[in-house]
Amino acid sequence: MALAGYREATRAALRLWEEIYQGDPQDTIAQAYYGGCLTLEARNAGVNDMTFRNTAEGLKLVRAVEREAGNLRLRYLRAYLTYNAPDDTFRMNEQAIEDFVYLKQTYEEDNYSFDTELYHQILYDLGLAYMRANELEQAKEVWSQLLQVCEDPKYKELLEEKGQ
């Protein structure tokens, strides 16, 4: 619910993960989720100095993924936080692409790694991240793959809206 923008859910998650993180600041999961909650809280707060500081601090904590690069949950969290961070300020789109590609390859090597619908969403969002980076051929390639493996009409409709 916090990811969907529900402010009370974000605040509740922030309080919970802050307490867990303060109890064990070396816990990679706690670092990443606390950092994620900081960035979500900053997103919900609007633009001001506190927003910038919380987002920067949150993204720094999410870097905890680097200590557990194979942790799919952490990669997923970082992928979507960096994907949703304002790229004009934080330049995080490349990180999002890297994490989406990692998740995509992981699923393709072992399709029991996570849910197929999540794989489809990752393909769609990877294409969007490539578009933001002005890597149009890569976006088209990923979206073509999505349409080959997914029968859900929502993606076809979304891509048609984008002129793809």
C-alpha positions in Angstrom: 0.0 0.0 0.0 2.9 2.3 0.7 4.2 1.8 -2.8 0.8 2.7 -4.2 1.0 6.1 -2.5 -1.1 5.6 0.6 0.6 8.1 3.0 -0.6 6.4 6.2 0.8 3.1 5.1 4.0 4.7 4.2 4.3 6.4 7.6 3.5 3.1 9.4 6.1 1.2 7.3 8.6 3.9 7.9 8.1 3.7 11.7 8.4 -0.1 11.6 11.5 -0.3 9.5 13.1 2.6 11.3 12.7 0.7 14.6 14.1 -2.5 13.0 17.0 -0.6 11.4 17.9 1.1 14.6 17.9 -2.2 16.4 20.4 -3.7 13.9 21.9 -1.1 11.6 24.0 -3.8 9.9 20.9 -5.8 8.8 20.9 -5.5 5.0 17.2 -6.1 4.7 16.4 -3.5 7.4 18.8 -1.0 5.7 17.2 -1.4 2.3 13.6 -1.3 3.5 14.2 1.6 5.8 15.9 3.4 2.9 13.0 2.6 0.7 10.5 3.9 3.2 12.5 7.2 3.5 12.3 7.6 -0.3 8.6 6.9 -0.4 8.0 9.3 2.5 10.0 11.9 0.6 8.0 11.3 -2.6 4.8 11.8 -0.7 6.0 15.0 1.0 6.5 17.0 -2.1 9.5 19.1 -3.1 11.6 20.7 -0.4 15.0 20.4 1.3 13.8 17.6 3.6 12.5 15.7 0.6 15.8 15.9 -1.0 17.7 14.8 2.1 15.3 11.9 2.8 15.5 10.7 -0.8 19.3 10.9 -0.8 19.6 9.1 2.6 17.1 6.5 1.5 18.9 5.8 -1.7 22.2 5.6 0.1 20.7 3.0 2.5 19.2 1.0 -0.5 22.8 0.6 -1.7 22.9 -2.1 0.9 22.0 -4.3 -1.9 25.6 -4.2 -3.1 26.5 -6.4 -0.1 23.9 -9.0 -1.1 23.8 -8.6 -4.9 22.1 -12.0 -5.3 19.2 -11.2 -3.0 16.2 -10.9 -5.3 14.0 -9.1 -2.8 16.6 -6.4 -2.4 17.2 -6.2 -6.1 13.5 -5.8 -6.7 13.2 -3.1 -4.0 16.2 -1.1 -5.4 15.0 -1.5 -9.0 11.6 0.1 -8.3 13.0 2.8 -5.9 15.6 3.9 -8.4 13.1 3.6 -11.2 10.7 5.9 -9.4 13.4 8.4 -8.1 13.3 11.7 -10.0 16.0 11.0 -12.6 16.7 14.7 -13.3 17.9 15.0 -9.7 19.3 11.6 -8.7 20.4 10.0 -12.0 19.2 6.6 -11.0 17.7 5.2 -14.2 20.8 3.4 -15.1 20.7 1.6 -11.7 17.1 0.7 -12.3 18.0 -0.8 -15.8 20.8 -2.8 -14.3 18.5 -4.3 -11.6 15.7 -5.0 -14.0 18.1 -6.7 -16.4 19.4 -8.8 -13.5 15.9 -9.8 -12.4 14.9 -10.5 -16.0 17.9 -12.8 -16.5 17.4 -14.5 -13.2 13.8 -15.4 -14.1 14.9 -16.6 -17.6 17.5 -18.9 -16.0 15.1 -20.2 -13.4 11.4 -19.3 -13.9 10.7 -20.4 -10.3 12.6 -17.4 -9.0 9.5 -15.3 -8.8 6.0 -15.0 -10.2 5.4 -14.9 -13.9 3.2 -11.8 -13.7 6.1 -10.0 -11.9 8.4 -11.0 -14.7 6.0 -9.5 -17.2 5.8 -6.3 -15.2 9.6 -6.2 -15.0 9.8 -6.5 -18.8 7.4 -3.7 -19.3 9.1 -1.4 -16.8 12.5 -2.3 -18.2 11.3 -1.1 -21.6 10.1 2.2 -20.0 13.5 2.6 -18.3 15.2 2.1 -21.6 12.9 4.7 -23.2 13.9 7.2 -20.4 17.5 6.5 -21.3 16.7 7.1 -25.0 17.7 3.5 -25.7 14.8 2.9 -28.1 16.0 -0.3 -29.7 16.5 -2.0 -26.4 13.0 -0.9 -25.3 11.5 -2.3 -28.5 13.4 -5.5 -28.1 12.2 -6.0 -24.5 8.6 -5.1 -25.3 8.7 -7.5 -28.3 9.8 -10.2 -25.9 7.0 -9.2 -23.5 4.4 -9.6 -26.1 5.7 -13.0 -27.1 5.6 -14.4 -23.6 2.6 -12.7 -22.2 -1.1 -13.1 -23.2 -2.4 -10.4 -20.9 -4.0 -7.8 -23.1 -3.2 -5.0 -20.7 0.4 -4.9 -21.9 -0.6 -4.8 -25.5 -2.9 -1.9 -24.7 -0.3 -0.1 -22.7 2.3 -0.4 -25.5 -0.3 0.7 -28.2 -0.8 3.8 -26.1 2.9 4.4 -26.3 2.9 4.0 -30.0 4.7 0.6 -29.9 
